[in-house]
Amino acid sequence: MITLQQVTLHAGTFSLREIDLHVAAGSHTVLMGRTGAGKTSLLEAVCGLRRISSGRIRIGDRDVTEESPAARGVGLVPQDGALFQHLTVREHLAFALVVRRWEQSRAEARVVELAGWLGLTGILDRRPAGLSGGEAQRVALGRALASHPKVLCLDEPLSALDDETRTEVCDVLAEIRRRTGITILHITHNRNEAERLGDRILLLRNGRIENDAPSA
């Protein structure tokens, strides 16, 4: 569950004021809106990457407003995947586990599990330069999911993919949710993607969140 209560944040000359948002536990909630509406800023606030000026943010039963990104239990997949060019697929999947000092055998077992879920078993020793767009996004998903986060935030992760690859990654996302029951907050401009994956579609417009974004 994600709850924003009267959240105000500023990004340069842009601001969002007194935003209220509730994302139910285990749901896939999609947030839509025009470029520049503040969707990514809001997502970054949930993840702890952008400080808010006022209000509270809760994840599950915890107030995380003042907590660091690492302490919040949130996995993030940014629009470009943000893969490290010098790391292999295996090292990406293990990255958060190494940072959290998981015991090596446990981390290796988790990497194997994720690779199986995401269809990455055969490419674990490749680096990002050798990956297709769909493979790169599956690696980014795996890295975000590795440490068992309670919440997964997706910032237009499918926007650069062709239609066939987008469909494949949509299927992967649906399967991840089925397996884990994770709560997902997902930004997209693609209405078909939103309707395919989302339980609920919200619209961020004029600094306010509205239910049931209308079809374009």
TIRO-2110 file (N, C-alpha, C; in Angstrom, 1 decimal):
// TIRO-2110
0.8, -1.2, 0.0, N, 1, A
0.0, 0.0, 0.0, CA, 1, A
0.9, 1.2, 0.0, C, 1, A
0.5, 2.2, -0.8, N, 2, A
1.2, 3.5, -0.8, CA, 2, A
0.1, 4.6, -0.5, C, 2, A
0.5, 5.5, 0.5, N, 3, A
-0.5, 6.6, 0.8, CA, 3, A
0.3, 7.9, 0.8, C, 3, A
-0.1, 8.9, 0.0, N, 4, A
0.4, 10.2, 0.1, CA, 4, A
-0.7, 11.1, 0.7, C, 4, A
-0.3, 11.8, 1.7, N, 5, A
-1.2, 12.7, 2.4, CA, 5, A
-0.8, 14.2, 2.3, C, 5, A
-1.5, 15.0, 1.6, N, 6, A
-1.3, 16.4, 1.5, CA, 6, A
0.2, 16.7, 1.1, C, 6, A
0.7, 16.0, 0.2, N, 7, A
2.1, 16.1, -0.2, CA, 7, A
2.3, 17.3, -1.1, C, 7, A
3.2, 18.1, -0.8, N, 8, A
3.7, 19.3, -1.6, CA, 8, A
5.1, 19.1, -1.9, C, 8, A
5.5, 19.3, -3.2, N, 9, A
6.9, 19.2, -3.6, CA, 9, A
7.2, 20.2, -4.6, C, 9, A
8.5, 20.6, -4.7, N, 10, A
8.9, 21.6, -5.7, CA, 10, A
10.1, 21.1, -6.5, C, 10, A
10.0, 21.3, -7.8, N, 11, A
11.1, 21.0, -8.7, CA, 11, A
11.4, 22.2, -9.6, C, 11, A
12.4, 23.0, -9.2, N, 12, A
12.6, 24.2, -9.9, CA, 12, A
11.5, 25.2, -9.7, C, 12, A
11.0, 25.6, -10.8, N, 13, A
9.8, 26.5, -10.8, CA, 13, A
8.5, 25.8, -10.8, C, 13, A
8.5, 24.5, -10.9, N, 14, A
7.3, 23.6, -10.9, CA, 14, A
7.0, 23.1, -9.5, C, 14, A
5.7, 23.0, -9.2, N, 15, A
5.4, 22.4, -7.9, CA, 15, A
4.1, 21.7, -8.0, C, 15, A
3.9, 20.7, -7.1, N, 16, A
2.7, 20.0, -6.9, CA, 16, A
2.3, 20.3, -5.4, C, 16, A
1.0, 20.6, -5.2, N, 17, A
0.6, 21.0, -3.9, CA, 17, A
-0.6, 20.1, -3.3, C, 17, A
-0.4, 19.7, -2.1, N, 18, A
-1.4, 19.0, -1.3, CA, 18, A
-2.0, 17.8, -2.1, C, 18, A
-1.1, 17.0, -2.6, N, 19, A
-1.5, 15.8, -3.3, CA, 19, A
-1.9, 14.6, -2.4, C, 19, A
-3.0, 14.1, -2.6, N, 20, A
-3.5, 12.9, -1.9, CA, 20, A
-3.6, 11.7, -2.8, C, 20, A
-3.0, 10.6, -2.4, N, 21, A
-3.0, 9.4, -3.3, CA, 21, A
-3.0, 8.2, -2.4, C, 21, A
-3.9, 7.2, -2.8, N, 22, A
-3.9, 5.9, -2.1, CA, 22, A
-3.8, 4.8, -3.2, C, 22, A
-2.8, 4.0, -3.0, N, 23, A
-2.6, 2.8, -3.9, CA, 23, A
-2.8, 1.6, -3.1, C, 23, A
-3.8, 0.8, -3.3, N, 24, A
-4.1, -0.4, -2.5, CA, 24, A
-3.0, -1.4, -2.6, C, 24, A
-2.8, -2.1, -1.5, N, 25, A
-1.9, -3.2, -1.4, CA, 25, A
-2.2, -4.3, -2.5, C, 25, A
-1.1, -4.7, -3.2, N, 26, A
-1.3, -5.7, -4.3, CA, 26, A
-1.9, -5.2, -5.6, C, 26, A
-2.2, -3.9, -5.7, N, 27, A
-2.8, -3.4, -6.9, CA, 27, A
-1.8, -3.0, -7.9, C, 27, A
-2.2, -2.8, -9.1, N, 28, A
-1.4, -2.2, -10.2, CA, 28, A
-2.1, -1.0, -10.6, C, 28, A
-1.6, 0.2, -10.1, N, 29, A
-2.2, 1.5, -10.3, CA, 29, A
-1.4, 2.2, -11.3, C, 29, A
-2.0, 2.7, -12.4, N, 30, A
-1.4, 3.5, -13.4, CA, 30, A
-1.7, 4.9, -13.3, C, 30, A
-0.6, 5.8, -13.4, N, 31, A
-0.7, 7.2, -13.4, CA, 31, A
-0.4, 7.8, -14.7, C, 31, A
-1.4, 8.5, -15.3, N, 32, A
-1.2, 9.1, -16.6, CA, 32, A
-1.2, 10.6, -16.5, C, 32, A
-0.9, 11.3, -17.6, N, 33, A
-0.9, 12.7, -17.6, CA, 33, A
0.1, 13.3, -18.6, C, 33, A
-0.1, 14.5, -19.0, N, 34, A
0.8, 15.1, -20.0, CA, 34, A
2.2, 15.2, -19.5, C, 34, A
3.1, 15.3, -20.5, N, 35, A
4.5, 15.6, -20.2, CA, 35, A
4.6, 16.9, -19.4, C, 35, A
5.4, 16.8, -18.3, N, 36, A
5.5, 18.0, -17.5, CA, 36, A
4.5, 18.2, -16.4, C, 36, A
3.6, 17.2, -16.3, N, 37, A
2.5, 17.3, -15.2, CA, 37, A
3.0, 17.0, -13.8, C, 37, A
4.2, 16.3, -13.7, N, 38, A
4.8, 16.0, -12.4, CA, 38, A
4.7, 14.6, -12.0, C, 38, A
4.4, 13.7, -13.0, N, 39, A
4.3, 12.3, -12.7, CA, 39, A
5.6, 11.7, -12.1, C, 39, A
6.7, 12.0, -12.8, N, 40, A
8.0, 11.4, -12.4, CA, 40, A
8.4, 12.0, -11.1, C, 40, A
8.2, 13.3, -10.8, N, 41, A
8.5, 13.9, -9.6, CA, 41, A
7.8, 13.2, -8.4, C, 41, A
6.5, 12.9, -8.6, N, 42, A
5.7, 12.2, -7.6, CA, 42, A
6.3, 10.8, -7.4, C, 42, A
6.6, 10.1, -8.4, N, 43, A
7.2, 8.8, -8.3, CA, 43, A
8.5, 8.8, -7.5, C, 43, A
9.3, 9.8, -7.8, N, 44, A
10.6, 10.0, -7.1, CA, 44, A
10.4, 10.3, -5.7, C, 44, A
9.3, 11.0, -5.3, N, 45, A
9.0, 11.3, -3.9, CA, 45, A
8.7, 10.0, -3.2, C, 45, A
7.9, 9.1, -3.8, N, 46, A
7.6, 7.8, -3.2, CA, 46, A
8.9, 7.0, -3.0, C, 46, A
9.8, 7.1, -3.9, N, 47, A
11.0, 6.3, -3.8, CA, 47, A
12.0, 6.9, -2.8, C, 47, A
11.8, 8.2, -2.5, N, 48, A
12.8, 8.9, -1.6, CA, 48, A
13.9, 9.6, -2.4, C, 48, A
13.7, 9.7, -3.7, N, 49, A
14.7, 10.4, -4.5, CA, 49, A
14.5, 11.9, -4.6, C, 49, A
13.3, 12.3, -4.2, N, 50, A
13.0, 13.8, -4.2, CA, 50, A
12.3, 14.1, -2.9, C, 50, A
12.9, 15.1, -2.2, N, 51, A
12.3, 15.5, -0.9, CA, 51, A
11.0, 16.3, -1.1, C, 51, A
10.1, 16.1, -0.2, N, 52, A
8.8, 16.8, -0.2, CA, 52, A
8.9, 18.0, 0.7, C, 52, A
8.2, 19.0, 0.4, N, 53, A
8.2, 20.2, 1.3, CA, 53, A
7.2, 20.0, 2.5, C, 53, A
6.2, 19.3, 2.3, N, 54, A
5.2, 19.1, 3.4, CA, 54, A
4.4, 17.8, 3.0, C, 54, A
3.7, 17.3, 4.0, N, 55, A
2.9, 16.1, 3.9, CA, 55, A
3.6, 14.9, 4.4, C, 55, A
2.9, 13.8, 4.2, N, 56, A
3.5, 12.5, 4.7, CA, 56, A
3.3, 11.4, 3.6, C, 56, A
4.3, 10.5, 3.6, N, 57, A
4.3, 9.3, 2.7, CA, 57, A
4.3, 8.1, 3.5, C, 57, A
3.4, 7.2, 3.3, N, 58, A
3.4, 5.9, 4.0, CA, 58, A
3.5, 4.8, 3.0, C, 58, A
4.2, 3.8, 3.3, N, 59, A
4.3, 2.5, 2.6, CA, 59, A
4.0, 1.4, 3.5, C, 59, A
2.9, 0.7, 3.2, N, 60, A
2.4, -0.3, 4.2, CA, 60, A
1.9, 0.5, 5.4, C, 60, A
2.3, 0.0, 6.6, N, 61, A
1.9, 0.6, 7.8, CA, 61, A
3.0, 1.6, 8.4, C, 61, A
4.0, 1.9, 7.5, N, 62, A
5.1, 2.7, 8.0, CA, 62, A
5.1, 4.1, 7.4, C, 62, A
5.4, 5.1, 8.2, N, 63, A
5.6, 6.4, 7.7, CA, 63, A
7.1, 6.5, 7.2, C, 63, A
7.3, 6.7, 5.9, N, 64, A
8.7, 6.7, 5.4, CA, 64, A
9.1, 8.0, 4.9, C, 64, A
8.4, 9.1, 5.3, N, 65, A
8.7, 10.4, 4.8, CA, 65, A
10.1, 10.8, 5.0, C, 65, A
10.7, 10.5, 6.1, N, 66, A
12.1, 10.9, 6.4, CA, 66, A
13.1, 9.8, 6.2, C, 66, A
12.6, 8.6, 5.6, N, 67, A
13.5, 7.5, 5.5, CA, 67, A
14.3, 7.6, 4.1, C, 67, A
15.5, 7.0, 4.1, N, 68, A
16.3, 7.0, 2.9, CA, 68, A
15.7, 6.1, 1.8, C, 68, A
16.1, 6.3, 0.6, N, 69, A
15.5, 5.4, -0.5, CA, 69, A
15.8, 3.9, -0.2, C, 69, A
16.9, 3.5, 0.3, N, 70, A
17.3, 2.1, 0.6, CA, 70, A
16.4, 1.5, 1.7, C, 70, A
15.9, 2.4, 2.6, N, 71, A
15.1, 1.9, 3.7, CA, 71, A
13.6, 1.7, 3.4, C, 71, A
13.2, 2.2, 2.3, N, 72, A
11.8, 2.3, 2.0, CA, 72, A
11.1, 1.0, 1.5, C, 72, A
11.9, 0.1, 1.0, N, 73, A
11.4, -1.1, 0.4, CA, 73, A
10.7, -0.9, -0.9, C, 73, A
11.3, 0.0, -1.7, N, 74, A
10.7, 0.3, -3.0, CA, 74, A
11.7, 0.0, -4.1, C, 74, A
11.3, -0.7, -5.1, N, 75, A
12.1, -1.0, -6.3, CA, 75, A
11.7, 0.0, -7.4, C, 75, A
12.6, 0.5, -8.1, N, 76, A
12.3, 1.5, -9.2, CA, 76, A
12.9, 1.0, -10.5, C, 76, A
12.1, 1.1, -11.6, N, 77, A
12.6, 0.9, -12.9, CA, 77, A
12.4, 2.2, -13.7, C, 77, A
13.5, 3.0, -13.9, N, 78, A
13.4, 4.2, -14.6, CA, 78, A
13.2, 4.0, -16.1, C, 78, A
12.8, 5.1, -16.8, N, 79, A
12.5, 5.0, -18.2, CA, 79, A
13.6, 4.4, -19.1, C, 79, A
14.8, 4.8, -18.8, N, 80, A
15.9, 4.3, -19.6, CA, 80, A
16.6, 3.0, -19.1, C, 80, A
16.0, 2.5, -18.0, N, 81, A
16.6, 1.3, -17.4, CA, 81, A
17.8, 1.6, -16.5, C, 81, A
18.6, 2.5, -16.9, N, 82, A
19.8, 3.0, -16.1, CA, 82, A
20.7, 1.8, -15.7, C, 82, A
21.0, 1.0, -16.7, N, 83, A
21.9, -0.1, -16.5, CA, 83, A
23.3, 0.3, -16.4, C, 83, A
24.2, -0.3, -15.7, N, 84, A
25.6, 0.0, -15.6, CA, 84, A
26.3, -0.8, -16.7, C, 84, A
27.0, 0.0, -17.6, N, 85, A
27.6, -0.7, -18.7, CA, 85, A
28.7, -1.7, -18.4, C, 85, A
29.3, -1.5, -17.3, N, 86, A
30.4, -2.4, -17.0, CA, 86, A
30.0, -3.7, -16.2, C, 86, A
28.7, -3.8, -15.9, N, 87, A
28.2, -4.9, -15.1, CA, 87, A
27.5, -5.9, -16.0, C, 87, A
27.7, -7.2, -15.7, N, 88, A
27.0, -8.2, -16.5, CA, 88, A
25.5, -8.3, -16.0, C, 88, A
24.7, -9.0, -16.7, N, 89, A
23.3, -9.3, -16.3, CA, 89, A
23.3, -9.9, -14.9, C, 89, A
24.1, -10.9, -14.6, N, 90, A
24.2, -11.5, -13.3, CA, 90, A
24.6, -10.5, -12.2, C, 90, A
25.5, -9.6, -12.5, N, 91, A
25.9, -8.6, -11.5, CA, 91, A
24.8, -7.6, -11.3, C, 91, A
24.0, -7.2, -12.3, N, 92, A
22.9, -6.3, -12.1, CA, 92, A
21.9, -7.0, -11.2, C, 92, A
21.6, -8.2, -11.4, N, 93, A
20.6, -8.9, -10.6, CA, 93, A
21.0, -9.0, -9.1, C, 93, A
22.3, -9.1, -8.9, N, 94, A
22.9, -9.3, -7.6, CA, 94, A
23.2, -7.9, -6.9, C, 94, A
23.1, -6.8, -7.7, N, 95, A
23.6, -5.6, -7.2, CA, 95, A
23.0, -5.2, -5.8, C, 95, A
21.7, -5.1, -5.7, N, 96, A
21.1, -4.7, -4.5, CA, 96, A
21.4, -5.7, -3.3, C, 96, A
21.6, -6.9, -3.7, N, 97, A
21.9, -7.9, -2.7, CA, 97, A
23.3, -7.8, -2.1, C, 97, A
24.2, -7.4, -3.0, N, 98, A
25.6, -7.2, -2.5, CA, 98, A
25.6, -5.9, -1.6, C, 98, A
24.9, -4.9, -2.0, N, 99, A
24.8, -3.7, -1.2, CA, 99, A
24.2, -4.0, 0.2, C, 99, A
23.2, -4.9, 0.2, N, 100, A
22.6, -5.2, 1.5, CA, 100, A
23.3, -6.4, 2.2, C, 100, A
24.4, -6.8, 1.7, N, 101, A
25.3, -7.8, 2.3, CA, 101, A
24.6, -9.1, 2.5, C, 101, A
23.8, -9.6, 1.5, N, 102, A
23.3, -10.9, 1.6, CA, 102, A
24.4, -11.9, 1.6, C, 102, A
24.2, -13.0, 2.3, N, 103, A
25.1, -14.1, 2.2, CA, 103, A
25.2, -14.6, 0.8, C, 103, A
26.4, -15.0, 0.3, N, 104, A
26.7, -15.2, -1.1, CA, 104, A
25.8, -16.3, -1.7, C, 104, A
25.6, -17.4, -1.0, N, 105, A
24.8, -18.5, -1.6, CA, 105, A
23.3, -18.1, -1.7, C, 105, A
22.8, -17.3, -0.7, N, 106, A
21.5, -16.8, -0.8, CA, 106, A
21.3, -15.9, -2.0, C, 106, A
22.3, -15.0, -2.2, N, 107, A
22.2, -14.1, -3.3, CA, 107, A
22.2, -14.8, -4.6, C, 107, A
23.1, -15.8, -4.7, N, 108, A
23.2, -16.6, -6.0, CA, 108, A
21.9, -17.3, -6.3, C, 108, A
21.3, -17.8, -5.2, N, 109, A
20.0, -18.5, -5.4, CA, 109, A
18.9, -17.5, -5.9, C, 109, A
18.9, -16.3, -5.4, N, 110, A
17.9, -15.3, -5.8, CA, 110, A
18.2, -14.9, -7.2, C, 110, A
19.4, -14.7, -7.6, N, 111, A
19.8, -14.4, -9.0, CA, 111, A
19.2, -15.5, -10.0, C, 111, A
19.5, -16.7, -9.6, N, 112, A
19.0, -17.8, -10.4, CA, 112, A
17.5, -17.8, -10.6, C, 112, A
16.8, -17.5, -9.4, N, 113, A
15.3, -17.5, -9.4, CA, 113, A
14.8, -16.4, -10.3, C, 113, A
15.4, -15.2, -10.2, N, 114, A
15.0, -14.0, -11.0, CA, 114, A
15.2, -14.3, -12.5, C, 114, A
16.4, -14.8, -12.8, N, 115, A
16.7, -15.1, -14.2, CA, 115, A
15.7, -16.1, -14.8, C, 115, A
15.3, -17.0, -14.0, N, 116, A
14.3, -18.0, -14.5, CA, 116, A
13.0, -17.3, -14.8, C, 116, A
12.5, -16.4, -13.9, N, 117, A
11.3, -15.7, -14.0, CA, 117, A
11.3, -14.8, -15.3, C, 117, A
12.4, -14.2, -15.5, N, 118, A
12.5, -13.1, -16.5, CA, 118, A
13.1, -13.6, -17.8, C, 118, A
13.4, -14.8, -18.0, N, 119, A
13.9, -15.3, -19.2, CA, 119, A
15.3, -14.9, -19.5, C, 119, A
16.1, -14.7, -18.4, N, 120, A
17.5, -14.2, -18.6, CA, 120, A
18.6, -15.2, -18.3, C, 120, A
18.2, -16.5, -18.1, N, 121, A
19.1, -17.5, -17.7, CA, 121, A
20.3, -17.7, -18.7, C, 121, A
20.0, -17.6, -20.0, N, 122, A
21.0, -17.8, -21.1, CA, 122, A
21.9, -16.6, -21.3, C, 122, A
21.6, -15.5, -20.7, N, 123, A
22.4, -14.3, -21.0, CA, 123, A
23.0, -13.6, -19.8, C, 123, A
23.2, -14.4, -18.7, N, 124, A
23.6, -13.9, -17.4, CA, 124, A
25.0, -13.2, -17.5, C, 124, A
25.8, -13.7, -18.5, N, 125, A
27.2, -13.2, -18.6, CA, 125, A
27.4, -12.1, -19.6, C, 125, A
26.3, -11.6, -20.2, N, 126, A
26.3, -10.5, -21.1, CA, 126, A
26.3, -9.2, -20.4, C, 126, A
26.8, -8.1, -21.1, N, 127, A
26.7, -6.8, -20.6, CA, 127, A
25.7, -6.0, -21.4, C, 127, A
25.2, -4.8, -20.9, N, 128, A
24.1, -4.1, -21.6, CA, 128, A
24.3, -3.9, -23.0, C, 128, A
25.5, -3.7, -23.5, N, 129, A
25.8, -3.4, -24.9, CA, 129, A
25.3, -4.5, -25.8, C, 129, A
25.2, -5.7, -25.3, N, 130, A
24.8, -6.9, -26.1, CA, 130, A
23.4, -7.3, -25.9, C, 130, A
22.6, -6.4, -25.3, N, 131, A
21.2, -6.8, -25.0, CA, 131, A
20.2, -6.0, -25.9, C, 131, A
19.1, -6.7, -26.2, N, 132, A
18.0, -6.0, -26.9, CA, 132, A
17.3, -5.1, -25.9, C, 132, A
16.4, -4.3, -26.5, N, 133, A
15.6, -3.4, -25.6, CA, 133, A
14.8, -4.1, -24.6, C, 133, A
14.1, -5.2, -25.0, N, 134, A
13.3, -6.0, -24.1, CA, 134, A
14.2, -6.7, -23.1, C, 134, A
15.3, -7.2, -23.4, N, 135, A
16.2, -7.9, -22.5, CA, 135, A
16.7, -6.9, -21.4, C, 135, A
17.1, -5.7, -21.9, N, 136, A
17.5, -4.6, -21.0, CA, 136, A
16.5, -4.3, -19.9, C, 136, A
15.2, -4.1, -20.4, N, 137, A
14.2, -3.8, -19.4, CA, 137, A
13.9, -4.9, -18.5, C, 137, A
14.0, -6.2, -18.9, N, 138, A
13.8, -7.3, -18.0, CA, 138, A
14.9, -7.3, -17.0, C, 138, A
16.2, -7.0, -17.4, N, 139, A
17.3, -6.9, -16.4, CA, 139, A
17.0, -5.8, -15.4, C, 139, A
16.5, -4.6, -15.8, N, 140, A
16.2, -3.5, -14.9, CA, 140, A
15.1, -3.9, -14.0, C, 140, A
14.1, -4.7, -14.4, N, 141, A
13.0, -5.2, -13.6, CA, 141, A
13.6, -6.2, -12.5, C, 141, A
14.5, -7.1, -13.0, N, 142, A
15.1, -8.0, -12.0, CA, 142, A
15.9, -7.3, -11.0, C, 142, A
16.7, -6.3, -11.4, N, 143, A
17.5, -5.6, -10.4, CA, 143, A
16.6, -4.9, -9.4, C, 143, A
15.4, -4.3, -9.8, N, 144, A
14.5, -3.6, -8.9, CA, 144, A
13.8, -4.6, -8.0, C, 144, A
13.6, -5.8, -8.4, N, 145, A
12.9, -6.8, -7.6, CA, 145, A
13.7, -7.7, -6.7, C, 145, A
15.1, -7.6, -6.9, N, 146, A
16.0, -8.6, -6.2, CA, 146, A
15.8, -8.7, -4.7, C, 146, A
15.7, -7.6, -4.1, N, 147, A
15.7, -7.6, -2.6, CA, 147, A
14.3, -7.7, -2.0, C, 147, A
13.3, -8.2, -2.8, N, 148, A
11.9, -8.4, -2.3, CA, 148, A
11.3, -7.1, -1.8, C, 148, A
11.3, -6.1, -2.7, N, 149, A
10.6, -4.8, -2.2, CA, 149, A
9.1, -5.0, -2.1, C, 149, A
8.5, -4.2, -1.3, N, 150, A
7.0, -4.3, -1.1, CA, 150, A
6.3, -3.5, -2.3, C, 150, A
7.0, -2.6, -2.8, N, 151, A
6.4, -1.7, -3.9, CA, 151, A
7.4, -1.6, -5.0, C, 151, A
6.8, -1.6, -6.3, N, 152, A
7.5, -1.5, -7.5, CA, 152, A
7.0, -0.2, -8.2, C, 152, A
7.9, 0.7, -8.5, N, 153, A
7.6, 1.9, -9.2, CA, 153, A
8.2, 1.9, -10.6, C, 153, A
7.3, 2.1, -11.6, N, 154, A
7.7, 2.0, -13.0, CA, 154, A
7.5, 3.3, -13.7, C, 154, A
8.6, 3.9, -14.2, N, 155, A
8.5, 5.2, -14.9, CA, 155, A
8.7, 5.0, -16.4, C, 155, A
7.5, 4.8, -17.0, N, 156, A
7.5, 4.6, -18.5, CA, 156, A
8.5, 3.6, -19.0, C, 156, A
8.6, 2.4, -18.4, N, 157, A
9.6, 1.4, -18.7, CA, 157, A
9.5, 0.8, -20.1, C, 157, A
8.3, 1.0, -20.7, N, 158, A
8.1, 0.3, -22.0, CA, 158, A
8.0, 1.3, -23.2, C, 158, A
8.3, 2.6, -22.9, N, 159, A
8.1, 3.6, -23.9, CA, 159, A
9.0, 3.5, -25.1, C, 159, A
10.2, 2.9, -25.0, N, 160, A
11.1, 2.8, -26.1, CA, 160, A
11.0, 1.5, -26.8, C, 160, A
10.1, 0.7, -26.5, N, 161, A
10.0, -0.7, -27.0, CA, 161, A
9.0, -0.7, -28.2, C, 161, A
9.3, -1.6, -29.2, N, 162, A
8.4, -1.8, -30.3, CA, 162, A
7.2, -2.6, -29.7, C, 162, A
6.1, -2.6, -30.6, N, 163, A
4.8, -3.2, -30.1, CA, 163, A
5.0, -4.6, -29.6, C, 163, A
5.7, -5.4, -30.4, N, 164, A
5.8, -6.9, -30.0, CA, 164, A
6.6, -7.0, -28.7, C, 164, A
7.7, -6.3, -28.5, N, 165, A
8.5, -6.4, -27.3, CA, 165, A
7.7, -5.8, -26.1, C, 165, A
6.9, -4.7, -26.4, N, 166, A
6.1, -4.1, -25.3, CA, 166, A
5.1, -5.2, -24.8, C, 166, A
4.5, -5.9, -25.7, N, 167, A
3.5, -7.0, -25.3, CA, 167, A
4.2, -8.0, -24.5, C, 167, A
5.4, -8.4, -24.9, N, 168, A
6.2, -9.4, -24.1, CA, 168, A
6.5, -9.0, -22.7, C, 168, A
6.9, -7.7, -22.6, N, 169, A
7.3, -7.2, -21.3, CA, 169, A
6.0, -7.0, -20.4, C, 169, A
4.9, -6.6, -21.0, N, 170, A
3.6, -6.5, -20.3, CA, 170, A
3.3, -7.9, -19.7, C, 170, A
3.5, -8.9, -20.5, N, 171, A
3.2, -10.3, -20.0, CA, 171, A
4.1, -10.6, -18.8, C, 171, A
5.4, -10.2, -18.9, N, 172, A
6.3, -10.4, -17.8, CA, 172, A
5.9, -9.7, -16.5, C, 172, A
5.4, -8.4, -16.7, N, 173, A
4.9, -7.6, -15.5, CA, 173, A
3.7, -8.3, -14.9, C, 173, A
2.8, -8.8, -15.7, N, 174, A
1.6, -9.4, -15.2, CA, 174, A
2.0, -10.7, -14.4, C, 174, A
3.0, -11.4, -14.9, N, 175, A
3.4, -12.6, -14.2, CA, 175, A
4.2, -12.3, -12.9, C, 175, A
5.0, -11.3, -12.9, N, 176, A
5.6, -10.8, -11.7, CA, 176, A
4.6, -10.5, -10.6, C, 176, A
3.6, -9.8, -11.0, N, 177, A
2.6, -9.4, -10.0, CA, 177, A
1.9, -10.7, -9.5, C, 177, A
1.6, -11.6, -10.4, N, 178, A
0.9, -12.9, -10.0, CA, 178, A
1.7, -13.6, -9.0, C, 178, A
3.0, -13.7, -9.3, N, 179, A
3.9, -14.5, -8.4, CA, 179, A
4.2, -13.8, -7.1, C, 179, A
4.3, -12.5, -7.0, N, 180, A
4.7, -11.8, -5.8, CA, 180, A
3.7, -11.1, -5.1, C, 180, A
2.6, -10.7, -5.7, N, 181, A
1.6, -9.9, -5.1, CA, 181, A
2.0, -8.5, -4.8, C, 181, A
3.1, -8.0, -5.5, N, 182, A
3.7, -6.7, -5.2, CA, 182, A
2.7, -5.6, -5.6, C, 182, A
2.8, -4.5, -4.9, N, 183, A
2.1, -3.3, -5.2, CA, 183, A
2.8, -2.5, -6.2, C, 183, A
2.2, -2.1, -7.3, N, 184, A
2.8, -1.4, -8.4, CA, 184, A
2.2, -0.1, -8.7, C, 184, A
3.1, 1.0, -8.8, N, 185, A
2.7, 2.3, -9.3, CA, 185, A
3.4, 2.6, -10.5, C, 185, A
2.7, 2.8, -11.6, N, 186, A
3.2, 2.7, -13.0, CA, 186, A
2.8, 4.0, -13.8, C, 186, A
3.8, 4.7, -14.2, N, 187, A
3.6, 5.8, -15.1, CA, 187, A
3.7, 5.4, -16.6, C, 187, A
2.7, 5.8, -17.4, N, 188, A
2.8, 5.6, -18.8, CA, 188, A
2.0, 6.6, -19.5, C, 188, A
2.3, 6.8, -20.8, N, 189, A
1.5, 7.6, -21.7, CA, 189, A
0.6, 6.8, -22.6, C, 189, A
0.8, 5.4, -22.5, N, 190, A
0.2, 4.5, -23.5, CA, 190, A
-1.1, 4.0, -22.9, C, 190, A
-2.2, 4.4, -23.4, N, 191, A
-3.5, 4.0, -22.9, CA, 191, A
-3.7, 2.5, -23.0, C, 191, A
-3.3, 1.9, -24.1, N, 192, A
-3.5, 0.4, -24.2, CA, 192, A
-2.7, -0.3, -23.1, C, 192, A
-1.5, 0.1, -22.9, N, 193, A
-0.7, -0.5, -21.8, CA, 193, A
-1.4, -0.3, -20.4, C, 193, A
-1.9, 0.9, -20.2, N, 194, A
-2.5, 1.2, -18.9, CA, 194, A
-3.8, 0.3, -18.7, C, 194, A
-4.6, 0.1, -19.8, N, 195, A
-5.8, -0.7, -19.6, CA, 195, A
-5.5, -2.2, -19.5, C, 195, A
-4.4, -2.6, -20.2, N, 196, A
-4.0, -4.0, -20.1, CA, 196, A
-3.5, -4.4, -18.7, C, 196, A
-2.7, -3.5, -18.1, N, 197, A
-2.1, -3.9, -16.8, CA, 197, A
-2.8, -3.3, -15.6, C, 197, A
-3.4, -2.2, -15.7, N, 198, A
-3.8, -1.5, -14.5, CA, 198, A
-5.2, -2.0, -13.9, C, 198, A
-5.3, -2.1, -12.6, N, 199, A
-6.6, -2.2, -11.9, CA, 199, A
-7.3, -0.9, -11.9, C, 199, A
-6.5, 0.2, -11.8, N, 200, A
-7.0, 1.5, -11.6, CA, 200, A
-6.2, 2.5, -12.4, C, 200, A
-6.8, 3.4, -13.1, N, 201, A
-6.1, 4.4, -13.9, CA, 201, A
-6.4, 5.8, -13.3, C, 201, A
-5.3, 6.5, -13.0, N, 202, A
-5.5, 7.8, -12.5, CA, 202, A
-4.9, 8.8, -13.4, C, 202, A
-5.3, 10.1, -13.4, N, 203, A
-4.8, 11.2, -14.2, CA, 203, A
-4.3, 12.3, -13.3, C, 203, A
-3.0, 12.7, -13.6, N, 204, A
-2.5, 13.8, -12.9, CA, 204, A
-2.6, 15.0, -13.9, C, 204, A
-3.5, 16.0, -13.4, N, 205, A
-3.8, 17.1, -14.3, CA, 205, A
-4.0, 18.4, -13.5, C, 205, A
-3.3, 19.4, -13.9, N, 206, A
-3.4, 20.7, -13.2, CA, 206, A
-3.1, 20.6, -11.7, C, 206, A
-2.1, 19.7, -11.4, N, 207, A
-1.6, 19.6, -10.0, CA, 207, A
-2.6, 18.7, -9.1, C, 207, A
-3.5, 18.0, -9.7, N, 208, A
-4.5, 17.2, -9.0, CA, 208, A
-4.5, 15.8, -9.6, C, 208, A
-4.9, 14.8, -8.7, N, 209, A
-5.0, 13.5, -9.2, CA, 209, A
-6.5, 13.2, -9.3, C, 209, A
-6.9, 12.7, -10.5, N, 210, A
-8.3, 12.4, -10.8, CA, 210, A
-8.5, 10.9, -11.1, C, 210, A
-9.6, 10.3, -10.7, N, 211, A
-9.9, 8.9, -11.1, CA, 211, A
-10.3, 8.8, -12.5, C, 211, A
-10.0, 7.6, -13.0, N, 212, A
-10.6, 7.2, -14.3, CA, 212, A
-10.2, 8.2, -15.5, C, 212, A
-8.9, 8.1, -15.8, N, 213, A
-8.5, 8.9, -16.9, CA, 213, A
-9.3, 8.6, -18.2, C, 213, A
-9.8, 9.6, -18.9, N, 214, A
-10.6, 9.4, -20.1, CA, 214, A
-9.7, 8.9, -21.2, C, 214, A
-10.4, 8.1, -22.1, N, 215, A
-9.7, 7.6, -23.3, CA, 215, A
-9.3, 8.8, -24.2, C, 215, A
-8.2, 8.7, -24.9, N, 216, A
-7.7, 9.8, -25.8, CA, 216, A
-8.7, 9.8, -27.0, C, 216, A
END
